[in-house]
Amino acid sequence: MASPWWILALAVLGALAGGPQRAAVLRHSVGHDQPPRTHCPSCAAGLAVPPPTGRCPSCAAALGPPPFSTELISVLLLAALAVQAVSAGAAGGLGEGGGLGEGGGAAAPAGAPGGSLGELAAFSWLAVLAVPLAFVDLAVHRLPDRLTLPAWAGTLALLAVTAAVLHRPDDLLRAMLGGCAMAAFYLVLFLVHPAGIGLGDAKLGLSLGSALGWLGWGQVAAGLLLTHLLAGLYAAALIASRRARRDSEIPFGPFMIIATFAVLLTGLGG
C-alpha cells in the first residue's frame, strides 16, 4: 500500500520551493525588452532571494507576489498531487518500495492521474514552474522562455523515464503529441489573433499538453475546454464590472495552468 508520507514530503518541498519561485517572479516580471530584474526597483538593493513577506528588506517596498502566496500555493498543489498519487497507489500505483512505479503491484491504468512515482515527479516538476509562470503572466502578461522551456523539458524527460520503467511507450508518444497539439492550437490562435494570445502561451502548451496527453486525449480536450471556459467567465466578469472592455488583454497562462491541474487532479475527460 502506498505510504501517506509522500503527502508530507511534497508539502515540505512546496514550502521550500516558495523562495526560488518568488525570486523567479520578481526577476522575470519585466517587459519583453528588459533584462531580468536583480535589484529592488525602489531602492536598488540586491535581491537574490526576496523575503516571503513580499517586502524589500531595505525599504519595505512591495515586491513580487503577495506575502507567502507562492509558498502556500505550492504546498497545497504539491500536497494535492501527492494525495492523488497515494490514492492511486492504494490500487497498486505507488509501491512502498518507493520505486518509479514498481515494488507495490501493477501500475494504475492509463488515464488514471498520479498512478506512479514517475508521474508524481513529472507533475510536481511542472507545478513548481507553473506557479511562478502564473504570477509573471498576471503581473506583466508574458511567459518567459526561461521558465516555459525547462517546464516542458523536465516534464517530458520524467515521463520518458516513467514510460521506460513501466513499459508505456504508447503513453509517452501520446504525451509528446499532446504537447505538440496544444502548442500548435495556441500558435494558430496567436497567428489569427495576436492581441489575445502570445507565443508564450504556445510554449506553455508544450508542457501542459504533454502532462495531459500522458493521461489521454480526452484530458487534453478537457484542459483546452476548461481553460477557455474559465478565461471567458473571467473576462465576462471584468466587462460586467466595467474593469475591462471587450478588446482588453487578459493573462491567459494562469487559466491554462489552473485548467491543466484541475484535470490532472480529477481525471476530468477520462
C-alpha positions as CSV (number, residue, x, y, z in Angstrom):
1,M,0.0,0.0,0.0
2,A,1.3,3.5,-0.8
3,S,2.8,5.5,2.1
4,P,1.0,8.7,3.1
5,W,4.4,10.2,3.9
6,W,4.5,11.3,0.3
7,I,1.9,13.9,1.2
8,L,4.1,15.4,3.9
9,A,7.2,15.2,1.7
10,L,5.6,17.0,-1.2
11,A,4.1,19.7,1.1
12,V,7.6,20.3,2.6
13,L,9.0,20.5,-0.9
14,G,6.4,23.0,-1.9
15,A,7.3,25.2,1.1
16,L,11.0,25.1,0.2
17,A,10.2,25.9,-3.4
18,G,8.4,29.1,-2.5
19,G,11.6,31.2,-2.1
20,P,13.1,30.4,-5.5
21,Q,9.7,30.8,-7.1
22,R,9.3,34.2,-5.5
23,A,12.7,35.2,-6.8
24,A,11.8,33.9,-10.3
25,V,8.6,36.0,-10.3
26,L,10.5,39.2,-9.3
27,R,13.3,38.5,-11.8
28,H,11.0,37.9,-14.8
29,S,8.2,40.4,-14.1
30,V,9.7,42.9,-16.5
31,G,8.9,44.0,-20.1
32,H,9.8,41.9,-23.1
33,D,12.7,44.1,-24.0
34,Q,14.1,44.5,-20.4
35,P,16.7,42.3,-18.7
36,P,15.8,40.2,-15.7
37,R,15.4,42.3,-12.5
38,T,18.1,41.7,-9.9
39,H,17.5,44.7,-7.6
40,C,14.7,46.4,-5.8
41,P,13.1,49.0,-8.2
42,S,12.6,51.4,-5.3
43,C,16.0,51.4,-3.5
44,A,18.2,49.3,-5.8
45,A,19.0,46.9,-3.0
46,G,20.2,43.5,-4.2
47,L,17.5,40.8,-4.1
48,A,19.0,37.3,-4.5
49,V,16.1,35.7,-2.6
50,P,13.2,38.1,-1.8
51,P,11.6,37.5,1.6
52,P,8.3,35.7,1.8
53,T,6.7,38.8,3.3
54,G,6.7,40.4,-0.2
55,R,8.6,43.5,1.1
56,C,12.0,44.8,0.3
57,P,14.2,44.2,3.4
58,S,15.8,47.6,2.9
59,C,13.0,50.0,2.0
60,A,9.9,47.9,2.8
61,A,8.5,48.5,-0.8
62,A,6.1,45.8,-2.1
63,L,7.9,43.3,-4.2
64,G,6.6,40.5,-6.3
65,P,3.7,38.2,-5.3
66,P,1.6,38.8,-2.2
67,P,3.1,37.6,1.2
68,F,3.6,33.9,1.4
69,S,1.4,33.3,-1.7
70,T,3.9,31.2,-3.7
71,E,4.7,29.1,-0.7
72,L,1.0,28.5,0.2
73,I,0.0,27.7,-3.4
74,S,3.0,25.3,-3.9
75,V,2.3,23.5,-0.6
76,L,-1.4,23.0,-1.5
77,L,-0.7,22.0,-5.1
78,L,2.1,19.5,-4.4
79,A,0.2,18.1,-1.4
80,A,-2.9,17.6,-3.6
81,L,-0.7,15.8,-6.3
82,A,0.7,13.6,-3.5
83,V,-2.8,12.8,-2.2
84,Q,-3.8,11.8,-5.7
85,A,-0.7,9.6,-6.0
86,V,-1.3,8.0,-2.7
87,S,-5.0,7.3,-3.6
88,A,-3.8,5.7,-6.9
89,G,-1.1,3.8,-5.0
90,A,-3.7,2.1,-2.9
91,A,-4.7,0.3,-6.1
92,G,-1.1,-0.6,-6.9
93,G,0.4,2.5,-8.5
94,L,2.9,3.6,-5.9
95,G,4.7,0.9,-4.1
96,E,6.1,1.0,-0.5
97,G,9.5,0.4,-2.0
98,G,9.4,3.9,-3.5
99,G,10.4,2.7,-6.9
100,L,9.3,4.5,-10.1
101,G,6.0,2.8,-10.2
102,E,7.4,-0.6,-9.1
103,G,7.6,-2.5,-5.9
104,G,3.9,-2.4,-4.9
105,G,2.0,-4.2,-7.6
106,A,0.7,-3.2,-11.0
107,A,0.7,0.4,-12.1
108,A,-2.5,2.3,-12.3
109,P,-4.2,2.1,-15.7
110,A,-3.6,4.7,-18.3
111,G,-5.7,7.7,-17.8
112,A,-5.6,7.5,-14.0
113,P,-3.8,10.6,-12.7
114,G,-0.9,10.2,-10.4
115,G,-0.7,6.4,-10.8
116,S,3.1,6.2,-10.3
117,L,6.0,7.9,-8.6
118,G,7.3,8.9,-12.1
119,E,4.0,10.7,-12.9
120,L,4.1,12.4,-9.5
121,A,7.6,13.6,-10.1
122,A,6.7,14.9,-13.6
123,F,3.6,16.7,-12.5
124,S,5.3,18.1,-9.4
125,W,8.1,19.5,-11.6
126,L,5.5,21.1,-13.8
127,A,3.7,22.5,-10.7
128,V,6.9,24.1,-9.3
129,L,7.5,26.0,-12.5
130,A,3.8,26.7,-13.2
131,V,3.4,28.8,-10.1
132,P,5.9,31.5,-11.0
133,L,4.7,31.4,-14.6
134,A,1.2,32.2,-13.5
135,F,2.3,35.1,-11.3
136,V,4.6,36.6,-14.0
137,D,1.8,36.4,-16.6
138,L,-0.6,38.1,-14.1
139,A,2.0,40.9,-13.5
140,V,3.3,41.7,-17.0
141,H,1.4,39.5,-19.4
142,R,4.3,37.4,-20.5
143,L,5.5,33.8,-20.1
144,P,9.4,33.8,-20.2
145,D,11.2,31.1,-22.1
146,R,13.5,30.6,-19.1
147,L,10.5,29.0,-17.3
148,T,8.3,27.6,-20.1
149,L,11.1,25.6,-21.8
150,P,12.5,23.9,-18.6
151,A,8.9,23.1,-17.6
152,W,8.5,21.2,-20.9
153,A,11.9,19.6,-21.0
154,G,11.7,18.4,-17.4
155,T,8.2,17.1,-17.6
156,L,8.8,15.2,-20.8
157,A,12.1,13.8,-19.5
158,L,10.5,12.5,-16.3
159,L,7.6,11.0,-18.3
160,A,10.1,9.3,-20.6
161,V,11.9,7.6,-17.7
162,T,8.5,6.6,-16.3
163,A,7.5,5.2,-19.7
164,A,10.7,3.2,-19.9
165,V,10.3,1.7,-16.4
166,L,6.6,0.9,-16.7
167,H,6.8,-0.1,-20.4
168,R,4.3,2.5,-21.5
169,P,5.7,3.8,-24.9
170,D,2.3,4.5,-26.2
171,D,1.6,6.9,-23.3
172,L,4.9,8.6,-23.9
173,L,4.1,9.1,-27.6
174,R,0.7,10.4,-26.8
175,A,2.3,12.8,-24.3
176,M,4.7,14.1,-26.9
177,L,1.9,14.5,-29.5
178,G,-0.4,16.1,-26.8
179,G,2.2,18.8,-26.1
180,C,2.7,19.5,-29.8
181,A,-1.0,19.6,-30.4
182,M,-1.7,22.0,-27.6
183,A,1.2,24.2,-28.7
184,A,0.0,24.1,-32.3
185,F,-3.5,25.1,-31.2
186,Y,-2.3,28.2,-29.4
187,L,0.1,29.0,-32.2
188,V,-2.8,29.1,-34.6
189,L,-4.7,31.3,-32.2
190,F,-1.7,33.6,-32.0
191,L,-1.5,33.9,-35.8
192,V,-5.2,34.6,-36.0
193,H,-5.5,37.0,-33.1
194,P,-2.0,38.0,-31.8
195,A,-3.5,40.6,-29.4
196,G,-5.3,37.9,-27.4
197,I,-2.7,35.1,-27.4
198,G,1.0,35.2,-27.2
199,L,3.8,32.9,-28.3
200,G,4.5,32.2,-24.6
201,D,1.1,30.6,-24.4
202,A,2.0,28.2,-27.2
203,K,5.3,27.4,-25.5
204,L,3.5,26.8,-22.2
205,G,1.2,24.5,-24.1
206,L,4.1,22.1,-24.8
207,S,4.5,21.2,-21.1
208,L,0.8,21.3,-20.2
209,G,-0.3,19.3,-23.2
210,S,2.4,16.7,-22.5
211,A,1.2,16.2,-19.0
212,L,-2.4,15.9,-20.1
213,G,-1.5,13.8,-23.1
214,W,0.1,11.2,-20.9
215,L,-3.3,10.6,-19.4
216,G,-5.2,10.6,-22.6
217,W,-6.6,12.7,-25.5
218,G,-9.8,13.2,-23.5
219,Q,-7.8,15.0,-20.9
220,V,-6.1,17.2,-23.5
221,A,-9.5,18.2,-24.8
222,A,-10.9,18.8,-21.3
223,G,-7.9,21.0,-20.5
224,L,-8.5,23.2,-23.5
225,L,-12.2,23.5,-22.9
226,L,-11.9,24.3,-19.2
227,T,-9.2,26.9,-20.0
228,H,-11.4,28.8,-22.4
229,L,-14.4,28.4,-20.1
230,L,-12.5,29.9,-17.1
231,A,-10.9,32.7,-19.2
232,G,-14.3,33.5,-20.7
233,L,-16.0,33.7,-17.3
234,Y,-13.2,35.9,-16.0
235,A,-13.4,38.3,-19.0
236,A,-17.2,38.5,-18.7
237,A,-16.9,39.4,-15.0
238,L,-14.4,42.1,-15.8
239,I,-16.6,43.5,-18.5
240,A,-19.7,43.4,-16.3
241,S,-17.9,45.2,-13.5
242,R,-16.6,47.8,-16.0
243,R,-13.0,46.9,-15.2
244,A,-12.2,45.9,-18.8
245,R,-13.5,46.3,-22.3
246,R,-14.2,43.6,-24.9
247,D,-10.8,44.3,-26.6
248,S,-8.9,44.3,-23.3
249,E,-6.0,41.9,-22.9
250,I,-6.1,39.3,-20.1
251,P,-3.4,37.0,-19.0
252,F,-4.2,33.5,-20.5
253,G,-1.4,31.5,-18.8
254,P,-3.0,31.2,-15.4
255,F,-6.2,29.8,-16.8
256,M,-4.2,27.2,-18.8
257,I,-2.4,26.2,-15.6
258,I,-5.5,26.1,-13.4
259,A,-7.4,24.0,-16.0
260,T,-4.5,21.6,-16.5
261,F,-4.0,20.8,-12.8
262,A,-7.8,20.6,-12.3
263,V,-7.7,17.8,-15.0
264,L,-4.6,16.2,-13.6
265,L,-6.1,16.0,-10.1
266,T,-9.6,14.9,-11.1
267,G,-9.1,12.9,-14.2
268,L,-11.7,15.0,-16.0
269,G,-12.1,13.9,-19.6
270,G,-11.1,10.4,-18.9
